[in-house]
Amino acid sequence: MPQPTLTIDLDALSANWRALDAASAPQVETAAVVKADGYGLGIHKVAPVLARAGVRSFFVAYAEEAAPLRDAIGPEPTIYVFGGYTPGDDALLAATGFIPLLNSPAQVAAYRARHPGGRYGLQLDSGMNRLGLEPEDLPGLDAAEPALVMSHLACSDTPEHPQNAAQLETFRRMTKGFRAPRCLAATGGVLLGPEFHFEMTRPGIGLYGGAPFTDARPVVTLDIPVIQTRTVHQGETVGYGATWTAAEPRRIATIAAGYADGVHRILTRGVTFHAGNTPCRNAGRVSMDLTGVDVTGVAPEPESLQLLGPHQGIDDVAAAAGTIGYEILTSLGHRYKRVYKGG
Ligand SMILES: *Cc1c(COP(=O)(O)O)cnc(C)c1O
């Protein structure tokens, strides 16, 4: 059976990193966030390309993600883990040499007891209330100089949000007295301007072509083969629940991807697939492996339809699904044939 093809443009990925790197002063290090398997695009391909583009520090969420990353990038680059440290991470720590970003006084104590002299960073909570040390934790901290002090902005995709300035102020206050490099900005923070850049930035989504980096080059293209096309007569229905009825005779293509592949079922309420330059609406509920698309009038009848590409990016599909580009990327299916271009 013909397979859906996810094409990943590695040249666009490295161009996006270079563009975000150029957005800060030359002395600011631009790292890269490659958690969740490189935002779903394959860490074994994404990370080496970023390393060749010039990335020297990588961030992942969990210790377990450090192992495939280390395999992909070799011994040199630094790996930071947002999730911090538990003693259960010691084998991975020894194997990969990742630097944990410690999130609580208990993590600092546990890490320092088991790894005297070991390198670590501190994650500070500057107002998002998700992970990190609170201002009142700092005075009691029996901490050597960390390798990095970082925090995360809750609203950086909304430049006018007052919380950006408030968190900036809190971060400045909390990092006073540390000599370690400071890192506050993810993609949104890079775009907020130089006062958010400190010594290091760490973009994620912008590398992969997503908002809020609106000038990003698109990185993914998704082509889904048509496996059957039929005429549906007036009054006939398409798909589970018989929710879509032909008002007149229509040609309906059945394509080989559904919600198990990240074509979210909520897209039933309206998403467009492209046959070349022609937009075609879905017809009927998205099912697990298949989706109906109305291709009436398209000539010649398409052999495949495109969900992601030049006509429609991850943020467009996200808007149709009521979500964000991050979620579209990280739920892209594992049944797709993945084709890597460039790099
Ligand atoms: C995911 C994540 C990032 C990357 O954010 P983007 O918006 O994708 O650039 C940076 N820092 C932390 C703590 C994160 O969890």
The ligand as a Gaussian input file, in Angstrom:
#p B3LYP/6-31G(d) Opt

LIG

0 1
 C        9.937000      23.477000      25.436000
 C       10.753000      24.433000      26.191000
 C       11.527000      25.391000      25.519000
 C       11.426000      25.649000      24.034000
 O       10.336000      26.507000      23.821000
 P        9.869000      26.942000      22.358000
 O        8.649000      27.748000      22.618000
 O        9.568000      25.681000      21.634000
 O       10.965000      27.713000      21.726000
 C       12.389000      26.170000      26.270000
 N       12.452000      26.053000      27.617000
 C       11.693000      25.167000      28.298000
 C       11.807000      25.091000      29.778000
 C       10.803000      24.335000      27.619000
 O       10.044000      23.472000      28.297000

